[in-house]
Amino acid sequence: MAARNKARKRALQILFEADQRGEKPTTVMADWIRHSRTDDRQPPVTEYTMQLVEGYAEHATRIDELLGAYSVGWTLDRMPVVDRNVLRLGAYELLWEDEVPDAVVLDEAVELAKEFSTDESPAFVNGLLGRLKELKPSLRRD
């Protein structure tokens, strides 16, 4: 599972960079892939990283709607950039990656928030993704 953990971290980095640059995540991912072919210091973009980034990109509008609707007291724009992208990644994986157990998705998202964001972020991420998990059967539509 360490490979998937690394893939999630890279996907988060790509989503974060895309958010900061105002670019599509798939455009930033293409840049990463191109650089990894020419620079040994650039980490490779694995299949699962591509699956996560492309999956989020495909469902971005719906994911952002859900995060905005269920985050109490926070609009998407007011969320810390890391939290917003951890949530985007977690929401995609929770709602559209059926082979990954829900508990693993929540745990991985909380760990990313612990590693890359504020002290309050893990509880926020866990609470919002937990709410989406409860509502999962009625949420997954395009």
C-alpha positions, 0 to 999 in steps of 0.5 A, a space after each residue: 500500500 505504500 505505492 498508493 500512498 505515494 500516488 496520493 501524495 503526488 496527486 495532491 501535489 498536482 492538484 495543489 499546483 493546478 489550483 495555485 496556477 489556475 490550470 487544469 489538473 491534467 495540464 499540470 500532470 502532463 507537465 509532471 510526466 514530461 519533466 519526469 522523463 527528462 529529469 531524474 530528480 522529478 518523481 514519476 507519475 504512476 498509473 494510480 496518480 494519473 487515475 486519481 488526477 484524471 478522475 478528479 478532473 472528470 468529476 470536478 464540478 460535482 465534487 466541488 458542488 458537494 464540498 461546497 454544499 456539505 462544508 458547514 461554515 466554509 466556502 470552497 474559496 475560503 478553505 486552505 488550498 491544501 485542505 481543499 485539494 485533500 478533500 477533492 482527492 478524497 471525495 473523488 476516491 470515496 465516491 468513484 473508486 469502488 475498490 478502495 475501502 471507505 475507511 482507507 480513503 478517510 484515513 489516507 485523507 486525514 494523514 495527508 492533512 496531518 502531513 501537509 496542512 494545519 493542526 485543525 485540518 485533519 478533523 475538518 477533513 475527517 468530518 466532511 469526508 465522513 459526511 459524504 461517506 454517510 450520504 454516498 449512495 445518494 451523491 454519486 451522479 454526474 
